[in-house]
Amino acid sequence: MGLSDIITRIASAEAGAGRAPGSVKLIAVSKVQPNDRVEAVLEQGHRCYGENKVQEAAGKWPMFRERFDGIDLHLIGPLQTNKARQAMGLFDAIHSVDRAKLAKTLARLAQEEGACPDLFIQINTGEEPQKAGALPMDADAFIAECRALDLPVKGLMCIPPVEEEPSLHFALLAKIAERNGLQGLSMGMSSDFERAIALGATHVRVGSAIFGERVAV
Ligand SMILES: *Cc1c(COP(=O)(O)O)cnc(C)c1O
């Protein structure tokens, strides 16, 4: 596996689903990966990356941005409100908007800064107690609340339960997005991104299949 293999597989999944070439964006999830692996993928020309921790991203991406143009950085992990300002300065998109308190903080900071990253609302499609995200039954109201705050909501994100068939969760996410008129669908990881593309993913978040297994920390 590796970057070029994943790009090829995305292209055939797009074609297989009758979707336009290039309609799916590949977020290369570089969390915990050694810098030399990330650098190798940057050298291959890939520019879109995902991190799940603000602190970790702050430790490496300003440096990579000095060396490589056009980096598009996405936050895919939970965001504490006290890190929201820092996150807004670092990331081009935030996929983990999951509660009213965070939405209000982002709205206030967006007013102050006059800019806001693209936002995805995380939905806890499996209704798992330990997992972040608005519950499916609260999704429409939360999306409306974010829009009322003038936040740039581009789509929805989910992380299906590990033990379940992800397609059911991808289909649920797509249904919630459609009835709310949202285009963006951030869904699919190394083990299931082709199924996500078949169900309409616009952003897939692929880590280990590009960089290799994450070294445990
Ligand atoms: C780590 C992570 C991924 C990537 O996982 P892989 O299985 O390595 O592709 C995708 N999404 C989120 C939210 C993650 O935290």
The ligand as a Gaussian input file, in Angstrom:
#p B3LYP/6-31G(d) Opt

LIG

0 1
 C       -6.893000       7.870000      12.934000
 C       -8.131000       8.309000      12.275000
 C       -8.397000       7.979000      10.931000
 C       -7.480000       7.128000      10.072000
 O       -7.491000       5.808000      10.485000
 P       -6.815000       4.635000       9.609000
 O       -7.537000       3.415000      10.010000
 O       -5.369000       4.626000       9.970000
 O       -7.024000       4.967000       8.182000
 C       -9.565000       8.462000      10.357000
 N      -10.423000       9.214000      11.062000
 C      -10.217000       9.560000      12.350000
 C      -11.202000      10.404000      13.045000
 C       -9.071000       9.117000      12.994000
 O       -8.875000       9.465000      14.283000

